[in-house]
Amino acid sequence: MESYALLIGATLSAGTVLAIAALGLLINEKAGIVNLGAEGMMLCAAIAGFATVVHTGNTWLGFAAGMAAGALLAAIFGVLVIWLNTNQYATGLALSLFGVGFSAFAGISYVQAKLPELPKYAIPVLGDLPLVGPALFQQHPLVYLTMLLVLTLVWFLYRSRAGLVLRSVGESPESAHALGYPVRRIRLLAVVAGGALCGLAGAYISTVYTPLWVEGMVAGRGWIALALTTFATWRPARVLLGAYLFGGVTMLQFHLQATGVQVASQLLSMLPYLATIVVLALISRNPTWIRVNMPASLGKPFYPGS
């Protein structure tokens, strides 16, 4: 039973990475922008956060540095696709490739660096409960803040005027423009906010989830987060559930290895990506369902006055 408690705890931590990044990408897509550069942003944020913690010893400053790095790269992406009308998909791929190369270059001197040991987190009383305590109540505070972020985002998108404006920009930017809303500025703010969350996810990987720096350590999580927004049909609560599902699949490989299951390690390593492909294939069988939930202007440029 203890091993299952550890599996659940690891699933929550692994799912948190995917949830934060996917929520950022969901904000982008609610505004009608597709950012394929999540992988690159997360890698640059990972090295920015790691380097900050190495020099300051403060994990939260590392999170702030990661968010700043992600927001900066997202702002560059936003200017290119929103003001200069470059192709969103090509620009996102270029950003992803840039992030992979730049993070590898910037992280050369940090490969052997070590971070200060993280404190043990536990919710008083609840953290001491048998089985449930280690699984649910001894997590890093960011795990619980991510759950709160989901609730906040649900309220923002579906209960606030600003969220309604954001969704209207994603559904019909021409109508929003006709009503006097600055469509381009709103989209840029959404892109920057999404980039900051992707940056937070990247910094969490290198400072808490796997507290070290290794080239390419994001390992495709940016792409999984991108797929997760479609899997969740652009709903924040479903993003969280989907993130825990994919996080559980990721941790299952280590659990099976620890219990002595005789399965090739290469096959186990494929599980998260295989699950992503299977889920997307199943969802794609019903294109009408996707069209109903997908923002109408997703991926389309906006030309004021057109």
C-alpha positions in Angstrom: 0.0 0.0 0.0 2.9 2.4 0.7 4.1 2.0 -2.8 0.7 3.1 -4.1 0.8 6.1 -1.9 4.1 7.1 -3.3 2.8 6.5 -6.8 -0.2 8.9 -6.2 2.1 11.5 -4.7 4.5 11.3 -7.7 1.5 11.5 -10.0 0.4 14.8 -8.5 3.9 16.2 -8.8 4.3 15.0 -12.4 0.8 16.2 -13.3 1.5 19.6 -11.9 4.1 20.3 -14.5 1.7 19.4 -17.3 -1.2 21.3 -15.8 0.6 24.6 -15.3 1.9 24.6 -18.9 -1.4 23.4 -20.4 -3.3 26.1 -18.5 -1.0 28.7 -20.0 -1.5 27.4 -23.5 -5.2 27.2 -22.8 -5.2 31.0 -22.1 -3.4 31.5 -25.4 -5.9 29.4 -27.3 -8.9 31.0 -25.7 -7.6 34.3 -27.3 -7.3 32.6 -30.6 -3.5 32.1 -30.6 -1.7 28.7 -31.0 1.8 28.7 -29.5 3.8 25.7 -30.5 6.9 27.1 -28.7 6.0 25.7 -25.3 8.8 23.2 -25.3 11.4 25.9 -26.0 9.9 28.3 -23.5 9.9 25.7 -20.8 13.6 24.8 -21.5 14.7 28.4 -21.3 12.7 28.9 -18.1 14.2 25.7 -16.7 17.8 26.9 -17.0 16.8 30.4 -15.9 15.1 29.1 -12.8 17.9 26.6 -12.0 20.6 29.2 -12.4 18.7 31.7 -10.2 18.4 29.1 -7.4 22.1 28.1 -7.7 23.1 31.7 -7.1 20.4 32.7 -4.6 19.3 29.5 -2.9 15.7 30.7 -3.1 13.3 28.4 -5.0 10.6 31.0 -5.3 13.0 33.5 -7.0 13.8 30.6 -9.4 10.1 30.4 -10.2 10.0 34.1 -10.8 13.0 34.0 -13.1 11.4 31.1 -15.0 8.1 33.0 -15.4 10.1 36.1 -16.6 12.0 34.0 -19.2 8.8 32.4 -20.4 6.9 35.7 -20.6 9.8 37.4 -22.5 9.9 34.7 -25.1 6.2 34.7 -25.4 6.1 38.5 -25.8 8.6 38.1 -28.7 6.4 35.4 -30.2 3.3 37.6 -29.7 4.8 40.6 -31.4 5.7 38.5 -34.4 2.4 36.8 -34.9 0.0 39.5 -33.7 1.5 42.6 -35.0 3.7 41.4 -37.9 1.2 38.6 -38.8 3.8 35.9 -39.2 2.5 32.3 -39.4 1.6 31.1 -35.9 2.7 27.5 -36.4 6.0 28.3 -38.1 6.9 31.0 -35.5 6.0 28.6 -32.7 8.2 25.9 -34.1 11.0 28.4 -34.5 10.6 29.4 -30.9 10.7 25.8 -29.8 13.9 25.1 -31.7 15.5 28.3 -30.4 14.7 27.4 -26.9 16.2 23.9 -27.2 19.5 25.3 -28.6 19.7 28.4 -26.3 19.0 26.4 -23.2 21.7 23.9 -24.1 24.2 26.7 -24.7 23.3 28.6 -21.5 23.3 25.6 -19.3 26.8 24.2 -20.1 28.3 25.6 -17.0 25.4 24.4 -14.8 25.5 20.7 -15.7 27.4 19.7 -12.5 25.8 22.4 -10.3 23.8 21.3 -7.2 20.9 23.0 -5.6 20.4 23.4 -1.9 18.3 20.6 -0.4 14.6 21.3 -0.5 12.7 21.5 2.8 10.1 18.8 3.6 6.6 20.1 3.1 3.6 18.7 4.9 0.2 20.0 5.9 0.0 19.8 9.7 -1.9 16.8 11.1 -3.1 15.7 7.6 0.5 15.1 6.5 0.9 12.6 9.3 -2.1 10.4 8.3 -1.1 6.9 7.2 -1.0 6.3 3.4 -3.2 9.3 2.6 -0.7 11.8 4.2 2.3 10.9 2.0 0.2 10.7 -1.1 -1.9 13.9 -0.8 -0.6 16.2 2.0 3.2 16.2 1.7 3.4 18.0 -1.6 5.2 21.1 -2.6 3.0 24.2 -2.2 2.9 24.8 -5.9 0.9 21.5 -6.3 -1.9 23.0 -4.3 -1.5 26.5 -5.9 -2.0 24.8 -9.3 -5.4 23.4 -8.1 -6.3 26.9 -6.9 -5.1 28.3 -10.2 -7.6 26.0 -12.0 -10.5 27.3 -9.9 -9.4 30.9 -10.4 -9.2 30.4 -14.2 -12.6 28.8 -14.3 -14.0 31.8 -12.5 -12.1 34.3 -14.7 -13.1 32.7 -18.0 -16.8 32.0 -17.2 -17.8 34.4 -14.4 -15.9 37.6 -15.1 -16.3 40.4 -17.7 -12.6 40.3 -18.6 -12.8 36.5 -19.2 -15.9 37.1 -21.4 -13.9 39.7 -23.4 -11.0 37.2 -23.8 -13.2 34.5 -25.1 -15.0 36.9 -27.5 -11.6 37.8 -28.9 -10.9 34.1 -29.5 -14.4 33.4 -30.9 -14.9 36.5 -33.1 -12.1 39.1 -33.1 -13.8 41.2 -35.8 -16.9 41.5 -33.5 -14.8 42.4 -30.5 -12.9 45.0 -32.5 -16.2 46.5 -33.7 -17.3 46.9 -30.1 -14.1 48.9 -29.4 -11.9 46.2 -27.7 -8.2 46.3 -28.5 -8.0 42.8 -29.9 -4.2 42.8 -30.5 -3.3 44.1 -27.0 -5.7 41.5 -25.4 -4.1 38.7 -27.4 -0.6 39.9 -26.5 -1.5 39.9 -22.8 -3.0 36.4 -23.1 0.2 35.2 -24.9 2.5 36.7 -22.2 0.4 35.3 -19.4 0.5 31.9 -21.1 4.2 32.1 -21.6 4.7 33.0 -17.9 2.8 29.9 -16.8 4.9 27.7 -19.3 7.9 29.3 -17.7 6.7 28.5 -14.2 6.3 24.8 -15.3 9.8 24.8 -16.7 11.3 26.3 -13.5 9.4 23.8 -11.4 10.9 20.9 -13.4 14.5 22.0 -12.8 14.2 23.2 -9.3 11.7 20.9 -7.6 10.5 18.0 -9.7 14.1 17.0 -10.9 16.4 19.4 -9.1 19.3 19.4 -11.5 20.1 20.7 -15.0 20.4 18.3 -18.0 20.1 19.4 -21.6 16.6 18.7 -23.0 15.3 17.8 -19.5 11.7 19.0 -20.4 11.6 15.9 -22.6 8.6 16.6 -24.6 6.3 17.8 -21.8 5.6 21.0 -23.7 4.2 19.0 -26.6 2.1 16.8 -24.2 0.8 20.0 -22.6 -0.2 21.3 -26.0 -2.1 18.1 -26.8 -3.7 18.2 -23.3 -5.6 21.4 -24.2 -7.3 19.6 -27.0 -7.8 16.5 -24.9 -9.5 18.7 -22.3 -11.6 20.5 -25.0 -10.3 23.8 -23.7 -11.8 23.5 -20.2 -9.5 24.2 -17.2 -10.9 21.6 -14.9 -10.5 18.9 -17.5 -6.9 20.1 -18.1 -6.1 19.3 -14.5 -7.7 15.9 -14.6 -6.0 15.1 -17.9 -2.6 16.3 -16.5 -2.9 13.9 -13.6 -3.9 11.1 -16.0 -0.7 11.7 -18.1 1.3 12.3 -15.0 0.1 8.9 -13.7 1.1 7.2 -16.9 4.6 8.8 -16.7 5.1 7.6 -13.1 3.7 4.2 -13.8 6.8 3.2 -15.7 8.9 3.8 -12.6 6.4 2.0 -10.4 6.4 -1.1 -12.6 10.2 -1.1 -12.7 10.3 -0.9 -8.9 7.9 -3.8 -8.5 10.0 -6.0 -10.8 7.6 -6.2 -13.7 9.6 -7.6 -16.6 8.9 -5.1 -19.4 11.5 -3.4 -21.6 12.5 0.0 -20.2 12.2 1.5 -23.7 8.6 0.5 -23.9 7.9 1.9 -20.5 9.5 5.2 -21.5 7.2 5.3 -24.5 4.0 5.2 -22.4 3.4 8.9 -21.9 3.8 9.7 -25.6 1.9 6.6 -26.7 -1.0 7.6 -24.4 -0.9 11.1 -25.9 -1.2 9.7 -29.4 -4.0 7.3 -28.5 -6.0 9.9 -26.7 -5.7 12.4 -29.6 -6.7 9.7 -32.1 -9.8 8.8 -30.1 -10.8 12.5 -29.7 -10.3 13.1 -33.5 -12.9 10.5 -34.3 -15.5 13.1 -33.5 -14.5 16.3 -35.3 -17.9 17.9 -34.6 -17.2 17.7 -30.8 -13.9 19.5 -31.3 -15.3 22.2 -33.5 -18.1 22.9 -30.9 -15.6 23.5 -28.1 -12.6 25.0 -30.0 -12.3 28.8 -30.2 -13.6 29.7 -33.7 -10.6 32.0 -34.6 -7.9 29.6 -33.3 -4.8 29.9 -35.3 -6.2 32.6 -37.6 -4.6 36.0 -38.0 -6.5 39.2 -37.2 -6.4 42.1 -39.6 -8.0 45.3 -38.2 -10.5 46.9 -40.5 -10.9 43.8 -42.6 
